[in-house]
């Protein structure tokens, strides 16, 4: 696929294209290519490298839960340096889904999907390690490679759920829940079939990092020049609901068990953190061998103070694994969201910033942090020591 930004081929004004026609138009093909493109314009590169806000009050930067996606690390480094102009010390480790990546050639990280049979639920773990340990991580790399491939298959099941007759009941269920019209159902089915056609036509040109459920969302957004905003909005509502149904039926047995992932990570001295525990709270009761718990991120912040106090109490009596549990906070920033056109962005997700976790400085939460002897500085020092 050409490195030229493919959405330059898209019209700037609404033109007449029959999106219900069975034949594929060159405009729909251009929309697909734009949705999958990882090339960046000068404006997009500036959007990454030049954040709109900076945080000079933050001297110690702890960023152990964020997703580069397809954004070059050199641009991300410019962003981090601009965001924290008075940074004295930092522990910055990317956690791409099921793919090990490094920010500074010293530490690597990954967010791993796994399955906990104890409470029959998929969970996620943040795994971090010093790069000198990667030579011992051969088995772990194979495990996350398998997990990456399986999780990516959810995109294909999502498309089939809307394009194939055998999954008609899923679309009908989603339509009943959302109340969308028959016209919208027809539109989504037709465009899902075209999306599937494009995918296999251009598969060799597509970066595997782009194999995500949101790609159908991105493709539909690129069709806005050819239809009404209301049509796309309602189509997105239907797609989101079908995605919920697909996830509910996704077989968890193909993921590795949580304890197996933890055991393999420990075999090469990796650190292990539980992210957003509010989404799968039973993990807090499982007594896993972990280094810490993420008590705050933009998606999970209802019980931050409670979780900090709980960790403090557990550390007073913690014997089995020997080391105190650490408090982590994650920004859960997805850099790719910042490259989308402003009117297409998810406002909440696009507002997240690498290393910016305001809960550390919240006056009420700080009371609990102080009592538990937790701070950015202390966590950076202790966790770095464990990884080394």
C-alpha positions in Angstrom: 0.0 0.0 0.0 1.4 3.4 -0.9 2.9 5.5 1.9 1.1 8.5 0.5 -1.8 9.4 2.8 -4.6 7.5 1.1 -7.4 9.7 2.5 -6.2 12.4 0.2 -8.2 10.5 -2.4 -11.4 11.0 -0.5 -13.6 13.9 -1.5 -13.7 17.1 0.6 -17.4 17.6 -0.2 -20.4 15.2 -0.1 -20.9 13.5 -3.5 -23.4 11.0 -4.7 -22.4 7.4 -4.2 -24.9 4.5 -3.8 -23.7 2.8 -0.7 -26.5 0.2 -1.0 -25.4 -0.9 -4.5 -23.9 -4.4 -4.7 -21.1 -3.1 -6.9 -18.0 -1.6 -5.3 -17.2 2.0 -6.1 -13.6 3.4 -6.1 -14.7 5.7 -3.3 -15.5 2.8 -1.0 -12.1 1.3 -1.9 -10.4 4.6 -1.0 -12.4 4.7 2.2 -11.2 1.2 3.2 -7.5 2.0 2.4 -7.8 5.2 4.5 -9.2 3.3 7.4 -6.2 0.9 7.3 -3.4 3.3 6.5 -0.6 3.8 9.0 1.0 6.6 7.0 0.9 10.0 8.8 0.5 13.5 7.4 2.6 16.4 8.7 -0.4 17.6 10.6 -0.9 14.2 12.3 2.8 14.0 13.2 2.5 17.4 14.8 -0.6 16.3 16.7 1.5 13.5 18.2 4.7 15.3 18.9 3.2 18.6 20.1 0.7 18.0 22.9 -1.8 20.8 23.7 -1.0 20.5 27.4 2.1 20.1 29.5 2.6 19.2 33.2 5.6 20.9 34.6 4.5 20.0 38.1 5.2 16.3 37.5 8.8 15.5 38.1 8.6 11.7 38.3 6.8 10.1 35.3 5.4 6.6 35.7 3.8 5.3 32.5 3.3 1.5 32.5 0.0 1.2 30.7 -0.3 2.8 27.3 -0.6 1.8 23.7 1.7 3.1 20.9 -0.4 1.3 18.2 1.2 2.2 14.9 2.7 5.5 16.0 6.6 5.7 15.7 8.3 5.8 19.0 10.5 8.8 18.1 7.3 10.9 17.8 6.0 9.5 21.1 9.3 10.5 22.8 8.9 14.1 21.6 5.4 14.1 23.0 6.6 12.8 26.4 9.4 15.3 26.6 7.1 18.2 25.7 4.4 16.9 28.2 6.8 16.8 31.1 9.4 19.6 30.6 10.7 19.3 34.2 10.9 15.5 34.3 13.7 14.3 36.6 13.1 10.5 36.5 10.8 8.3 34.6 9.8 4.7 34.1 8.0 4.6 30.7 7.1 1.2 29.3 4.6 0.6 26.5 2.0 -2.1 26.8 0.7 -2.9 23.3 -2.0 -5.7 23.3 -0.2 -9.0 23.1 2.9 -7.6 21.5 6.2 -6.8 23.4 7.5 -3.3 22.6 10.2 -1.1 24.1 10.2 2.7 24.6 13.9 3.2 25.4 15.6 -0.1 24.6 15.9 -0.8 28.3 12.5 -2.1 29.3 9.7 -3.8 27.3 6.1 -4.3 28.1 2.9 -5.9 26.9 -0.8 -6.2 27.9 -1.8 -9.8 27.8 -5.2 -11.3 27.4 -5.7 -14.5 29.5 -8.4 -16.6 31.1 -9.1 -17.2 34.8 -11.0 -20.5 35.1 -11.4 -19.8 38.9 -14.0 -17.2 38.1 -14.7 -18.0 34.4 -13.6 -14.6 33.0 -11.1 -13.1 30.7 -8.6 -10.8 32.4 -5.7 -8.7 31.3 -2.2 -8.4 32.8 0.5 -5.8 32.3 3.8 -7.6 31.9 7.1 -5.5 32.1 10.7 -6.7 31.9 14.2 -5.5 31.5 15.4 -6.1 28.0 18.4 -8.2 29.2 15.9 -10.8 30.3 14.2 -11.2 26.9 16.6 -13.9 25.8 14.9 -16.1 28.4 11.4 -15.2 27.2 11.1 -17.5 24.2 8.1 -19.4 25.4 6.4 -16.3 26.6 6.8 -14.7 23.2 5.2 -17.7 21.6 2.3 -17.5 24.0 1.6 -13.9 23.3 2.0 -14.5 19.6 -0.8 -17.1 19.8 -2.9 -14.8 21.9 -2.4 -11.9 19.4 -3.6 -14.1 16.6 -6.6 -15.4 18.5 -7.7 -12.0 19.7 -7.3 -10.6 16.2 -9.7 -13.2 14.9 -12.5 -11.4 16.8 -12.4 -8.8 14.0 -13.3 -11.5 11.4 -16.1 -12.9 13.6 -17.5 -9.4 14.0 -17.5 -8.9 10.2 -19.0 -12.4 9.6 -21.7 -11.7 12.2 -23.0 -8.9 10.1 -22.2 -10.2 6.6 -23.1 -13.9 6.8 -26.6 -15.4 7.0 -25.7 -18.0 9.7 -25.2 -15.1 12.2 -28.5 -13.3 11.3 -29.8 -13.9 14.8 -26.9 -11.7 16.2 -27.9 -8.8 14.0 -31.5 -9.2 14.9 -30.7 -9.3 18.6 -28.6 -6.1 18.3 -31.2 -4.4 16.3 -33.9 -5.2 18.9 -31.6 -3.8 21.6 -30.8 -0.6 19.7 -34.0 0.0 17.8 -32.3 0.9 14.6 -34.3 0.9 11.3 -34.3 -1.8 8.6 -32.5 0.6 6.4 -29.6 0.9 8.8 -29.5 -2.9 9.1 -29.3 -3.3 5.3 -26.6 -0.6 5.1 -24.4 -2.3 7.7 -24.8 -5.7 6.1 -23.9 -4.4 2.6 -20.9 -2.5 3.8 -19.7 -5.3 6.0 -19.6 -7.6 3.0 -17.7 -5.0 1.1 -15.3 -4.5 4.0 -14.7 -8.3 4.0 -14.0 -8.2 0.2 -11.5 -5.4 0.6 -9.8 -7.0 3.5 -8.9 -10.2 1.6 -8.1 -8.2 -1.5 -5.5 -6.0 0.4 -4.6 -8.4 3.2 -0.9 -8.5 2.3 -0.7 -4.7 2.6 -2.3 -4.4 6.0 -0.3 -4.0 9.2 -1.4 -6.8 11.6 -1.6 -4.2 14.3 -4.6 -2.9 12.5 -6.6 -6.1 13.1 -9.0 -4.7 15.6 -12.7 -4.4 16.0 -12.5 -0.6 15.7 -11.4 -1.0 12.1 -15.0 -1.4 10.9 -15.9 1.7 12.8 -13.0 3.6 11.1 -14.2 2.3 7.7 -17.7 3.5 8.3 -16.5 6.9 9.4 -14.6 7.2 6.1 -18.0 6.8 4.3 -19.4 10.0 5.8 -18.8 12.1 2.6 -21.3 9.8 0.8 -24.2 9.8 3.2 -25.8 11.5 6.2 -24.2 11.9 9.6 -27.3 10.2 11.1 -26.8 7.1 9.0 -23.3 6.6 10.1 -24.1 7.4 13.7 -26.9 4.8 13.8 -24.7 2.3 11.9 -22.0 2.7 14.5 -24.6 2.1 17.3 -25.6 -1.2 15.6 -22.0 -2.3 15.1 -21.1 -1.6 18.7 -24.0 -3.7 19.9 -23.1 -6.6 17.6 -19.5 -6.3 19.0 -20.9 -6.8 22.5 -22.7 -9.9 21.4 -19.6 -11.3 19.6 -17.4 -10.7 22.7 -20.0 -12.5 24.8 -19.8 -15.6 22.6 -16.0 -15.5 22.1 -14.5 -18.8 23.4 -12.2 -18.0 26.3 -10.6 -21.5 26.3 -8.2 -20.5 23.5 -6.5 -18.0 25.8 -3.8 -19.2 28.2 -4.7 -19.5 31.8 -3.8 -16.5 34.0 -1.6 -18.6 36.3 0.3 -20.0 33.3 1.0 -16.5 32.0 2.2 -15.4 35.4 4.4 -18.4 35.9 6.0 -17.9 32.5 6.5 -14.2 33.1 8.2 -14.9 36.4 10.6 -17.4 34.7 12.4 -14.4 33.2 11.9 -12.0 36.1 9.1 -10.0 34.6 7.0 -7.7 36.7 3.2 -8.2 36.7 0.5 -5.6 37.3 -3.3 -6.0 37.2 -4.9 -3.2 35.2 -8.4 -1.7 35.7 -9.5 -4.3 38.3 -12.9 -2.8 38.5 -13.7 -4.5 35.2 -12.9 -8.0 36.6 -12.8 -7.5 40.4 -12.6 -11.3 41.3 -8.9 -11.1 40.3 -8.3 -9.2 43.5 -9.4 -12.3 45.4 -7.4 -14.8 43.4 -4.1 -14.4 45.3 -2.0 -14.3 42.1 1.7 -13.7 42.3 1.7 -10.1 41.1 3.7 -6.9 41.8 0.8 -4.4 42.0 -2.6 -3.3 41.1 -3.7 -0.4 39.0 -6.0 1.6 41.3 -6.8 4.3 38.7 -7.1 4.8 35.0 -9.6 6.8 32.9 -11.9 3.8 32.6 -11.6 2.6 36.2 -11.6 5.2 39.0 -14.7 4.6 41.1 -12.9 2.8 43.8 -9.4 4.3 43.7 -9.3 5.4 47.4 -10.7 2.0 48.5 -8.2 0.1 46.5 -5.3 2.1 47.8 -6.4 1.5 51.4 -7.0 -2.2 50.7 -3.4 -2.7 49.3 -2.1 -0.9 52.4 -3.9 -3.3 54.7 -2.8 -6.3 52.7 0.8 -5.2 52.8 0.7 -5.2 56.6 0.1 -8.9 56.6 1.4 -10.0 53.2 3.6 -13.0 53.7 3.1 -15.6 50.9 4.9 -13.8 48.1 7.2 -11.8 50.3 7.1 -8.4 48.6 4.6 -5.5 49.1 2.0 -4.9 46.5 2.6 -1.6 44.7 0.1 1.0 43.7 0.0 1.8 39.9 -2.0 4.2 37.9 -2.5 3.9 34.1 -3.3 6.5 31.5 -4.5 3.7 29.0 -3.6 6.1 26.2 -4.1 4.9 22.7 -2.0 7.1 20.5 -3.8 6.1 17.3 -6.9 7.8 18.4 -5.1 11.2 18.2 -4.5 10.7 14.4 -8.2 10.6 13.6 -10.1 13.6 12.2 -11.2 15.6 15.3 -14.9 15.1 14.5 -14.4 11.3 14.3 -12.6 10.9 17.6 -13.8 9.4 20.8 -13.7 12.5 23.0 -12.9 10.6 26.2 -10.2 8.3 24.7 -8.5 11.0 22.7 -8.1 13.1 25.8 -5.8 10.6 27.5 -2.1 11.5 27.8 0.9 9.2 28.4 2.0 9.4 32.0 -0.7 11.8 33.1 -2.6 10.4 36.0 -4.2 13.2 38.0 -5.3 10.9 40.8 -1.7 11.0 42.2 -2.3 14.7 42.9 -5.9 14.6 44.0 -6.0 16.0 47.6 -8.4 13.4 48.9 -6.6 10.4 47.3 -3.2 11.7 48.4 -4.2 11.2 52.0 -4.5 7.4 51.3 -1.3 7.4 49.2 0.7 9.0 52.0 -0.7 6.6 54.7 0.3 3.6 52.4 3.7 5.1 51.7 2.9 5.2 48.0 4.2 7.8 45.5 5.3 8.0 41.9 8.9 8.3 43.1 8.8 5.3 45.4 7.0 3.1 43.0 9.4 3.9 40.2 12.4 3.1 42.4 11.0 -0.1 43.8 9.6 -1.5 40.5 12.8 -0.6 38.6 14.7 -2.5 41.3 12.5 -5.6 40.8 12.8 -5.6 37.0 16.6 -5.3 37.2 
